[in-house]
């Protein structure tokens, strides 16, 4: 029996975990008797690492997983609920408050929620946790904060510094591993200093160093990296001198709670001026960033763009920045611990640079958002989804800055409007609407940015089932388009008015408005993802009207145009509508293939709402073609999907009736017990695990094709197929070479042959081809 994979999003540990056995054991005991455990202690003491270690130790006890919510980069308390919903996979398309959707989803879940770095959002965190614990009896919360949440039933666990030898004795060499602080120093120094070990001559100063740093993990790690260039005696002498300057010469006057601050001061002072500038400037990034962003935001005024890469490397070497290599990303990313980031922000403010650097940050992310919107209609959508998800916190920070600076509202509208390609495909509708709602009243200037934000708002409102709000915004966008003479904006205004009509049940109006919008898009020569969606929207309305042949024509035209451009997201929606139209027309078996293809694409894009629609129609098609067991499992999978979306089948009553009819038909064909067994097989899995398992099993039960040489159905050799699989995972040629133990030039040659054999131009297209092959068995 294959063990069910553990749910959750705990990251792998980047470095060894030292000590804390007693704290981990205490936390496990406390969690068994409380529903809220808060780890408290000063900055740098290791609360985050300890919380992650505790969560990893107990996650097998939580049926629905352990979920980490990182709050350090979140400044707006109004976005706390969205920050919790996002890692849980909730892609709410309803008009209900996200808080209500989240609480309903968690009401019957057995999870451990890890809220990391609550102190700057303490009020919002306390209110949310108090409500959560009341409505979700099996949810437990592990929080980290410099202060208590003050919620009834909360238990506190103070996180002390790492253990040290008593001050009145010097330990023997064979006793050193008993002390956590010394073990951490040895391990981290060895990692950066090529085999660093303590000798009889260096043991005493190492012990004094750890005592001087009060056993605070971050302080020790900052000191350890200096052992690459300094002896331990030099290191200790430098620290002693720096601390004595802060305390008027007294070696004991520095309070323990100030040790971390003094150590960071010392680390900052040891950096050359250029590194100090970069440390301060990179503190404007919320979360992770890449080198391109660092060069654009942080260069100038004393830092040459070509020097940024070296300075970033220097700060990585000094443990000020941490590098990560996310899966499916071609670029390394960097982040700074919250303690160091807030210190850098203080320096930036003190130097009078904060406004200028934050403006550069805003401008960079405005360009990124607008580039994403322009390039979205093409073969690189998977990369853009990955990139925009990774930049979510920075995009938030850029819009927050625009709201704080009234002169930047137009820039905020441009960012929020351009991000339609993030709000819609990635299911962040509620947040997108929230930003636009806050920006629009601040600057009524009749601009293209305002008009774009209005039609994006209308689109989101219609999908959330608010036709009145959608209609009002669409009409405002239309009038503004007329005022500006903007024909492209006018076309979009008509199109979202059609969506508003759809959400209110006016199918005739939907088709008329979307048809006129498409004609105008074509007259403008404007072919882009949201424009081509007008075809899909007409096809959807035609299916609901019973005009099935016309619906098929609309959908096939949408699929043809998007396939020609190598586009994925809009094509996947065209395939959904094609499957629905064919099923409605009675062509149940032909409907299966386009729906499978759509699922493969939506799976790669993590479009959960679209995935739900495609899985629905596939379940109906399998029910009508005798695949009752697979249909039952898909109906079970939908029970995992729709609660995360919030609006099953867009709330359209005829589709809801089809769901009930087909589920009942599958149950009757299988018998109640067999149906329940198949339906419940995916219980407890996340939606993607559930879907992957069902589709794998469904593929094995399909009628096998006639025996033939594999080369007849795939142009790739066995080794090329191995390389294609790794390309689909997002690996670079260098990483593929390492994984397959071949030369990098050999991996490059394989990749070039794969592109040529498949007749595609990008690695993303290779990934899509692989995913589609896997999905169809």
Residue, then its C-alpha position, 0 to 999 in steps of 0.5 A: x500500500x502506498x502511503x498517502x503524501x503528507x499535506x501542507x507547505x512546510x519548506x525543506x530545511x536549508x541548513x542543519x538544525x542544532x539543539x532545541x530538543x527540550x523546546x521541541x518536546x515541550x511544544x509537542x506536549x503543550x500542543x496536545x493540550x492547547x489549541x493555540x501555542x505561541x512561541x515568544x522571544x526576542x528577534x534572532x532567537x530562532x522562533x521561526x526555525x523552531x516553529x518549523x521543526x515543531x510543525x515537521x515533528x507533529x504533522x503526521x498527527x494532522x489529517x489535513x496537513x500543516x500549513x505555514x503562513x509567513x507574515x513578515x513581509x505583510x504590512x496591511x492587516x486587512x490582507x491577513x485573511x488573504x495571506x492565510x487563504x493563499x497557501x491553503x489553496x483557496x482561490x475564492x471566486x465568490x462575492x462573499x468576504x474571503x474571511x467567511x469563505x476561509x472560516x467555512x473551509x476550515x470549519x471541519x478541517x484538522x490542521x495545524x496552522x503556523x502563523x509566523x511573525x505576528x508581532x506587527x499585526x498582533x491585533x489582526x492576528x488575535x482577532x482572526x485566531x479567536x474567531x478561527x478557534x471558535x468555528x473550527x474545533x479541530x484546528x490548532x495554531x502555532x504562532x511566533x511573535x515577540x509578544x502574546x496574542x492575548x487570546x483565551x486559552x493561549x499557551x506561551x513557550x518562551x524560546x531561550x537562547x541556545x545553551x551555554x557553559x556556566x560562566x564560572x568554568x571552561x568546558x573540556x574539549x569533549x564536553x563542547x557538543x553538550x552546548x547548543x551555542x558552541x555546536x552551532x558556531x562550529x557547524x556554521x563556521x565549518x560550512x563557510x570555513x572549509x573544515x573549521x574545527x576548534x583546537x585547544x588554543x581556540x576553544x576558550x575564545x570560542x566559548x567567550x564569543x558565544x557567551x558574549x553573543x548570549x547564545x542568540x542563534x542569528x548573532x552566532x551565525x553572523x559571527x561565524x561567517x566572519x571566521x572565513x577572514x578573521x581568526x576567532x581571537x580577532x573576531x572576539x576582540x572586534x566584538x568586545x570593542x564594538x560592544x564597549x563603545x555602546x556601553x561606555x566601556x562596561x563589559x557587562x552593561x549591555x542588556x541581553x535583549x539588546x545583544x541582537x541589535x548590537x551584533x547587527x550594528x557590528x555586522x553592518x559596520x564591518x561591511x564596506x560602504x557599497x555593501x551597507x548601501x545594498x543591505x539598506x536598499x534591498x530592505x525595500x523588497x517584501x519577500x524574495x527578489x532576483x538579480x534583475x530587480x536588485x540591479x534596477x531598484x538598488x543601483x545608482x547613487x554610488x552603486x554601479x549596475x554591474x557591481x550589484x551581482x558581486x555585492x549580492x554575492x558578498x551579502x550572501x557570503x555574510x549571511x545577510x541575504x539568503x539564496x534560494x533556487x525555486x522549482x520551475x524558475x530559471x533565476x536564483x532568488x534572494x531574501x533577508x530575514x525580517x530582523x535584518x530587513x527592518x534594520x536595513x529599513x532604518x538605515x535607509x530612512x536615516x540616510x534619506x534614501x527611502x522615498x527614492x528607493x521605494x519609487x524605484x521599487x514601485x516603477x520596477x514592479x509596474x514595468x513587470x506587471x505591464x510586461x506580463x500583461x503584454x506577453x501573456x498571450x503566448x507560450x510563456x504563461x507557465x513561467x509568468x504564473x510562476x514569476x507573478x506568484x513569486x512576486x506577490x508580496x512585492x506587487x502588494x508592497x508596490x501598490x501599498x506604496x502607491x496608496x500611501x503616496x497620493x501622487x502615485x495613484x495612477x501608477x497603482x491603477x496601472x499595476x492593478x489593471x495590468x495584473x488582470x493576468x494574475x488576478x483572473x488566471x491565478x484566482x486572486x479575484x478578491x484581492x485584485x478587486x480590493x486594491x482597485x476599490x481602494x485606488x479608484x476614489x483617490x484619483x478621478x483623473x480620466x486616464x487609460x489606467x483608470x479605464x483599464x482598472x474599471x473594466x478589470x474590476x467589472x470582469x472580476x465582479x461578474x465572476x464573483x456573482x455581482x452583476x450590479x457592481x459589474x454593470x456599473x463599472x463596465x458603464x463607467x469604463x465605456x463612458x471613459x473610453x468614449x471621452x478618451x477616444x480609446x477604441x480598445x478600451x471601448x471593446x473591453x467595456x462592451x465585453x465585460x458588459x456582456x459578462x455582467x449580462x451573463x452573471x445576471x442570466x441575460x444570455x441574449x445580451x451576453x451574446x450580443x455584447x460579446x459579439x460586438x466586442x469581438x468584432x471591435x477587437x478584430x477591427x483594432x487588430x487586437x488579439x490577446x487573451x482577454x479579447x479572445x475570451x469573448x469567443x469563449x464567452x459567446x460559446x458558453x452562453x450559446x451552450x446554455x441557450x441550447x444553440x449547441x452547433x454555434x457554441x462548438x463553432x465559437x469554442x473551436x475558433x477560440x482554440x484554433x486562434x490560441x493554439x496558433x499563438x502558443x497560448x495556454x490559459x484562454x485555450x484551456x477555457x476554449x476547450x472547456x466550453x468545447x467539451x460542454x457544448x459537445x456534451x450538451x449536443x449529445x456527443x459525450x465521447x468526443x467531449x472527453x478529449x478536449x476536456x482532458x487536454x484542458x485539465x492538463x493545461x489548467x493543472x500546469x497553470x494551477x487554475x483551480x476554478x477552471x480545473x473545477x469546471x473541466x473536471x465537472x464536464x469530464x465527470x458528466x461525459x464519463x457518466x454518459x459513456x459508462x465510466x461510472x467508477x471514474x466519474x464517481x472519483x471525479x465527483x469526489x475530487x470536485x468535493x476537494x475543489x469547489x470549497x476552495x473556489x467558493x462558487x461551484x459552477x459559477x452558481x449557474x442553476x442549470x449546470x448545478x442540476x446537471x451535476x446532481x443528475x449525473x452524480x445520481x446516474x453514476x450512483x445508480x449504475x454502480x450501486x450506493x456502496x461502490x459509488x461511496x467507495x470510489x467517491x471517498x477514495x480521494x478524501x483527505x487529499x489536496x485537489x491536485x493529489x486527488x485529480x492526479x490519482x484519479x486521472x492515472x487510474x482512469x488512464x490505466x482502465x482505458x482501452x489500450x491502443x493497438x500494439x505499436x512501436x513507441x516511436x510511432x506515437x512519440x518522436x522522442x527516444x527513451x533518453x529524450x523522453x527522460x530529458x523532456x520530463x525534467x524540462x517539464x519540471x523546470x530544470x535547467x540544462x545544467x541541472x538536467x545534466x547533474x540529474x542524469x549524470x551526463x555532460x551539460x553539452x549532451x543535455x543541451x543537444x538533447x534539448x535542442x533535438x526535442x524542440x526540433x522534433x516537437x516543432x516547438x520554440x520554447x521549453x514551456x511548450x515542451x512542458x505542455x506537451x509532456x503534461x498533455x501526454x501524461x494526462x492522456x496516458 
